Amino acid sequence: MTLNEALSRPTLSVPEAGAIFYGLSRNGSYAAAARGDLPTIRIGRKIVVPVAAVAEQCGLHHNRGAK
């Protein structure tokens, strides 16, 4: 997945977001999420990363709903 594709989605999985935005491994992504360095939302048992929040942290523009 490219950065532009990621910016067009509302949420990403923790490993996807960590890899795309910060170059982290799967374990590194979950560790960052546990520390609160990577913003997350829990939906039942699933944990997702809101793209808008991460894009703002990185100073990027989030393309809400763009395809």
C-alpha positions as a LaTeX table, in Angstrom:
\begin{tabular}{lrrr}
\hline
Residue & $x$ (\AA) & $y$ (\AA) & $z$ (\AA) \\
\hline
Met1 & 0.00 & 0.00 & 0.00 \\
Thr2 & 1.28 & 3.45 & $-0.88$ \\
Leu3 & 1.14 & 6.55 & 1.29 \\
Asn4 & $-1.52$ & 8.11 & $-0.99$ \\
Glu5 & $-3.68$ & 4.99 & $-0.73$ \\
Ala6 & $-3.32$ & 5.06 & 3.05 \\
Leu7 & $-4.30$ & 8.72 & 3.20 \\
Ser8 & $-7.52$ & 7.97 & 1.32 \\
Arg9 & $-8.71$ & 5.44 & 3.93 \\
Pro10 & $-10.37$ & 6.32 & 7.26 \\
Thr11 & $-8.46$ & 3.71 & 9.28 \\
Leu12 & $-5.56$ & 1.29 & 8.96 \\
Ser13 & $-4.47$ & $-1.74$ & 10.93 \\
Val14 & $-1.77$ & $-1.10$ & 13.52 \\
Pro15 & 0.98 & $-2.88$ & 11.51 \\
Glu16 & 0.00 & $-1.07$ & 8.28 \\
Ala17 & 0.01 & 2.36 & 9.91 \\
Gly18 & 3.30 & 1.76 & 11.70 \\
Ala19 & 5.00 & 0.56 & 8.54 \\
Ile20 & 3.63 & 3.23 & 6.19 \\
Phe21 & 3.98 & 6.30 & 8.40 \\
Tyr22 & 6.96 & 5.41 & 10.59 \\
Gly23 & 8.79 & 2.47 & 8.98 \\
Leu24 & 8.10 & 0.23 & 11.98 \\
Ser25 & 7.93 & $-3.54$ & 12.09 \\
Arg26 & 4.76 & $-5.35$ & 13.21 \\
Asn27 & 6.03 & $-5.69$ & 16.79 \\
Gly28 & 7.33 & $-2.12$ & 16.79 \\
Ser29 & 3.95 & $-0.85$ & 15.62 \\
Tyr30 & 2.09 & $-2.62$ & 18.42 \\
Ala31 & 4.65 & $-1.39$ & 20.97 \\
Ala32 & 4.18 & 2.20 & 19.75 \\
Ala33 & 0.40 & 1.79 & 19.99 \\
Ala34 & 0.70 & 0.40 & 23.54 \\
Arg35 & 2.85 & 3.40 & 24.56 \\
Gly36 & 0.33 & 5.79 & 23.03 \\
Asp37 & 2.77 & 7.01 & 20.35 \\
Leu38 & 0.47 & 5.66 & 17.65 \\
Pro39 & $-3.17$ & 6.77 & 18.18 \\
Thr40 & $-5.65$ & 3.90 & 18.17 \\
Ile41 & $-9.36$ & 3.23 & 18.39 \\
Arg42 & $-10.69$ & $-0.01$ & 19.85 \\
Ile43 & $-13.82$ & $-1.40$ & 18.18 \\
Gly44 & $-14.75$ & $-4.51$ & 20.11 \\
Arg45 & $-11.62$ & $-6.67$ & 19.98 \\
Lys46 & $-10.23$ & $-4.92$ & 16.91 \\
Ile47 & $-7.70$ & $-2.10$ & 17.21 \\
Val48 & $-7.41$ & 0.35 & 14.30 \\
Val49 & $-5.45$ & 3.53 & 13.67 \\
Pro50 & $-7.36$ & 6.63 & 12.50 \\
Val51 & $-5.49$ & 7.92 & 9.45 \\
Ala52 & $-6.49$ & 11.56 & 10.05 \\
Ala53 & $-4.80$ & 11.59 & 13.47 \\
Val54 & $-1.58$ & 10.02 & 12.22 \\
Ala55 & $-1.48$ & 12.25 & 9.14 \\
Glu56 & $-1.84$ & 15.28 & 11.41 \\
Gln57 & 1.01 & 14.03 & 13.63 \\
Cys58 & 3.19 & 13.70 & 10.54 \\
Gly59 & 2.11 & 17.03 & 9.03 \\
Leu60 & 0.39 & 15.37 & 6.06 \\
His61 & $-2.94$ & 16.14 & 4.41 \\
His62 & $-5.64$ & 13.49 & 4.87 \\
Asn63 & $-7.76$ & 12.98 & 1.72 \\
Arg64 & $-11.07$ & 12.20 & 3.37 \\
Gly65 & $-13.05$ & 9.90 & 1.08 \\
Ala66 & $-10.79$ & 10.41 & $-1.94$ \\
Lys67 & $-10.32$ & 7.53 & $-4.37$ \\
\hline
\end{tabular}
